[in-house]
Amino acid sequence: MIEVDARGLSCPEPLMLVDKAWKAHPGETLRVLVSEVFVKTNVEKFAKSKGKKSTAAPTDDGFALTIE
């Protein structure tokens, strides 16, 4: 599992990091850490637009998304 730490970043930076991770590690599951609900929503929408499934869980400082 590849971890992308996008906490504290605003869009489109988290989406760019996720896209870069997909290109560098095709087929790998990503764990994306974000600190804001609107960023979580944007990452979920981005994943869906790429045909990926995502699940989100709250953390102490935001959310952890798993994208497969």
N, C-alpha and C positions, 0 to 999 in steps of 0.2 A: 504494500500500500504506500502510495506517494502522498506526503503531506504538503499542503500549500497553506502557508500562514498569511492570511490577508487581513488580520485584525488591525483595525485603525486606518484602513485604506478606504477610499471612496471610489465608486464606479467612475470610470471603467477599469481601474487598476486591478481589482480582484478578477474580473473576467479575463483580462489579458494574462494574468498569472495562471489561471486555470487552463486557458487555451495553450499557453507555452508548455505547461506540464503534460497536457494530452499529446502534444506534438513530440515531446522528448521521451514520453513513456506510453506509447500506444497500447491500448488494451489493459492498462493497469487501473486499479481502483484508486480513486483520489479521496483524500480526507482534506476538506477545506475548512479552515478556521476563519470565522468572521465575527465582528463585534457588533454589527448593527442589523436590525431586522430587515431593513430595505435592501441591504447588500445580500443577505440570505435569500430574499425573494428574487433578486436579480440573478444570482448564481443558479438558483433552481430553474428559472425561466431559460437561462442560457443552456443549461444541461439538457433540458427538455428539447430545445431547438436543435440540439446536436444528436437527438435520439438516445440520450442517456437517462437512467433512472437515478433519482436522488432521494435521500432521506436526511432529515435534520434532527438534531438533538440539542437541547439547551446545555450550555456549559456555564461555569462560574462567570465568565467574561464575554459571553455571546452565544455562538452556535457552532456546532461541528456538523458539517455536511459530508455524507458519504455518497460518492457519485460512481456509478458502475456503468 
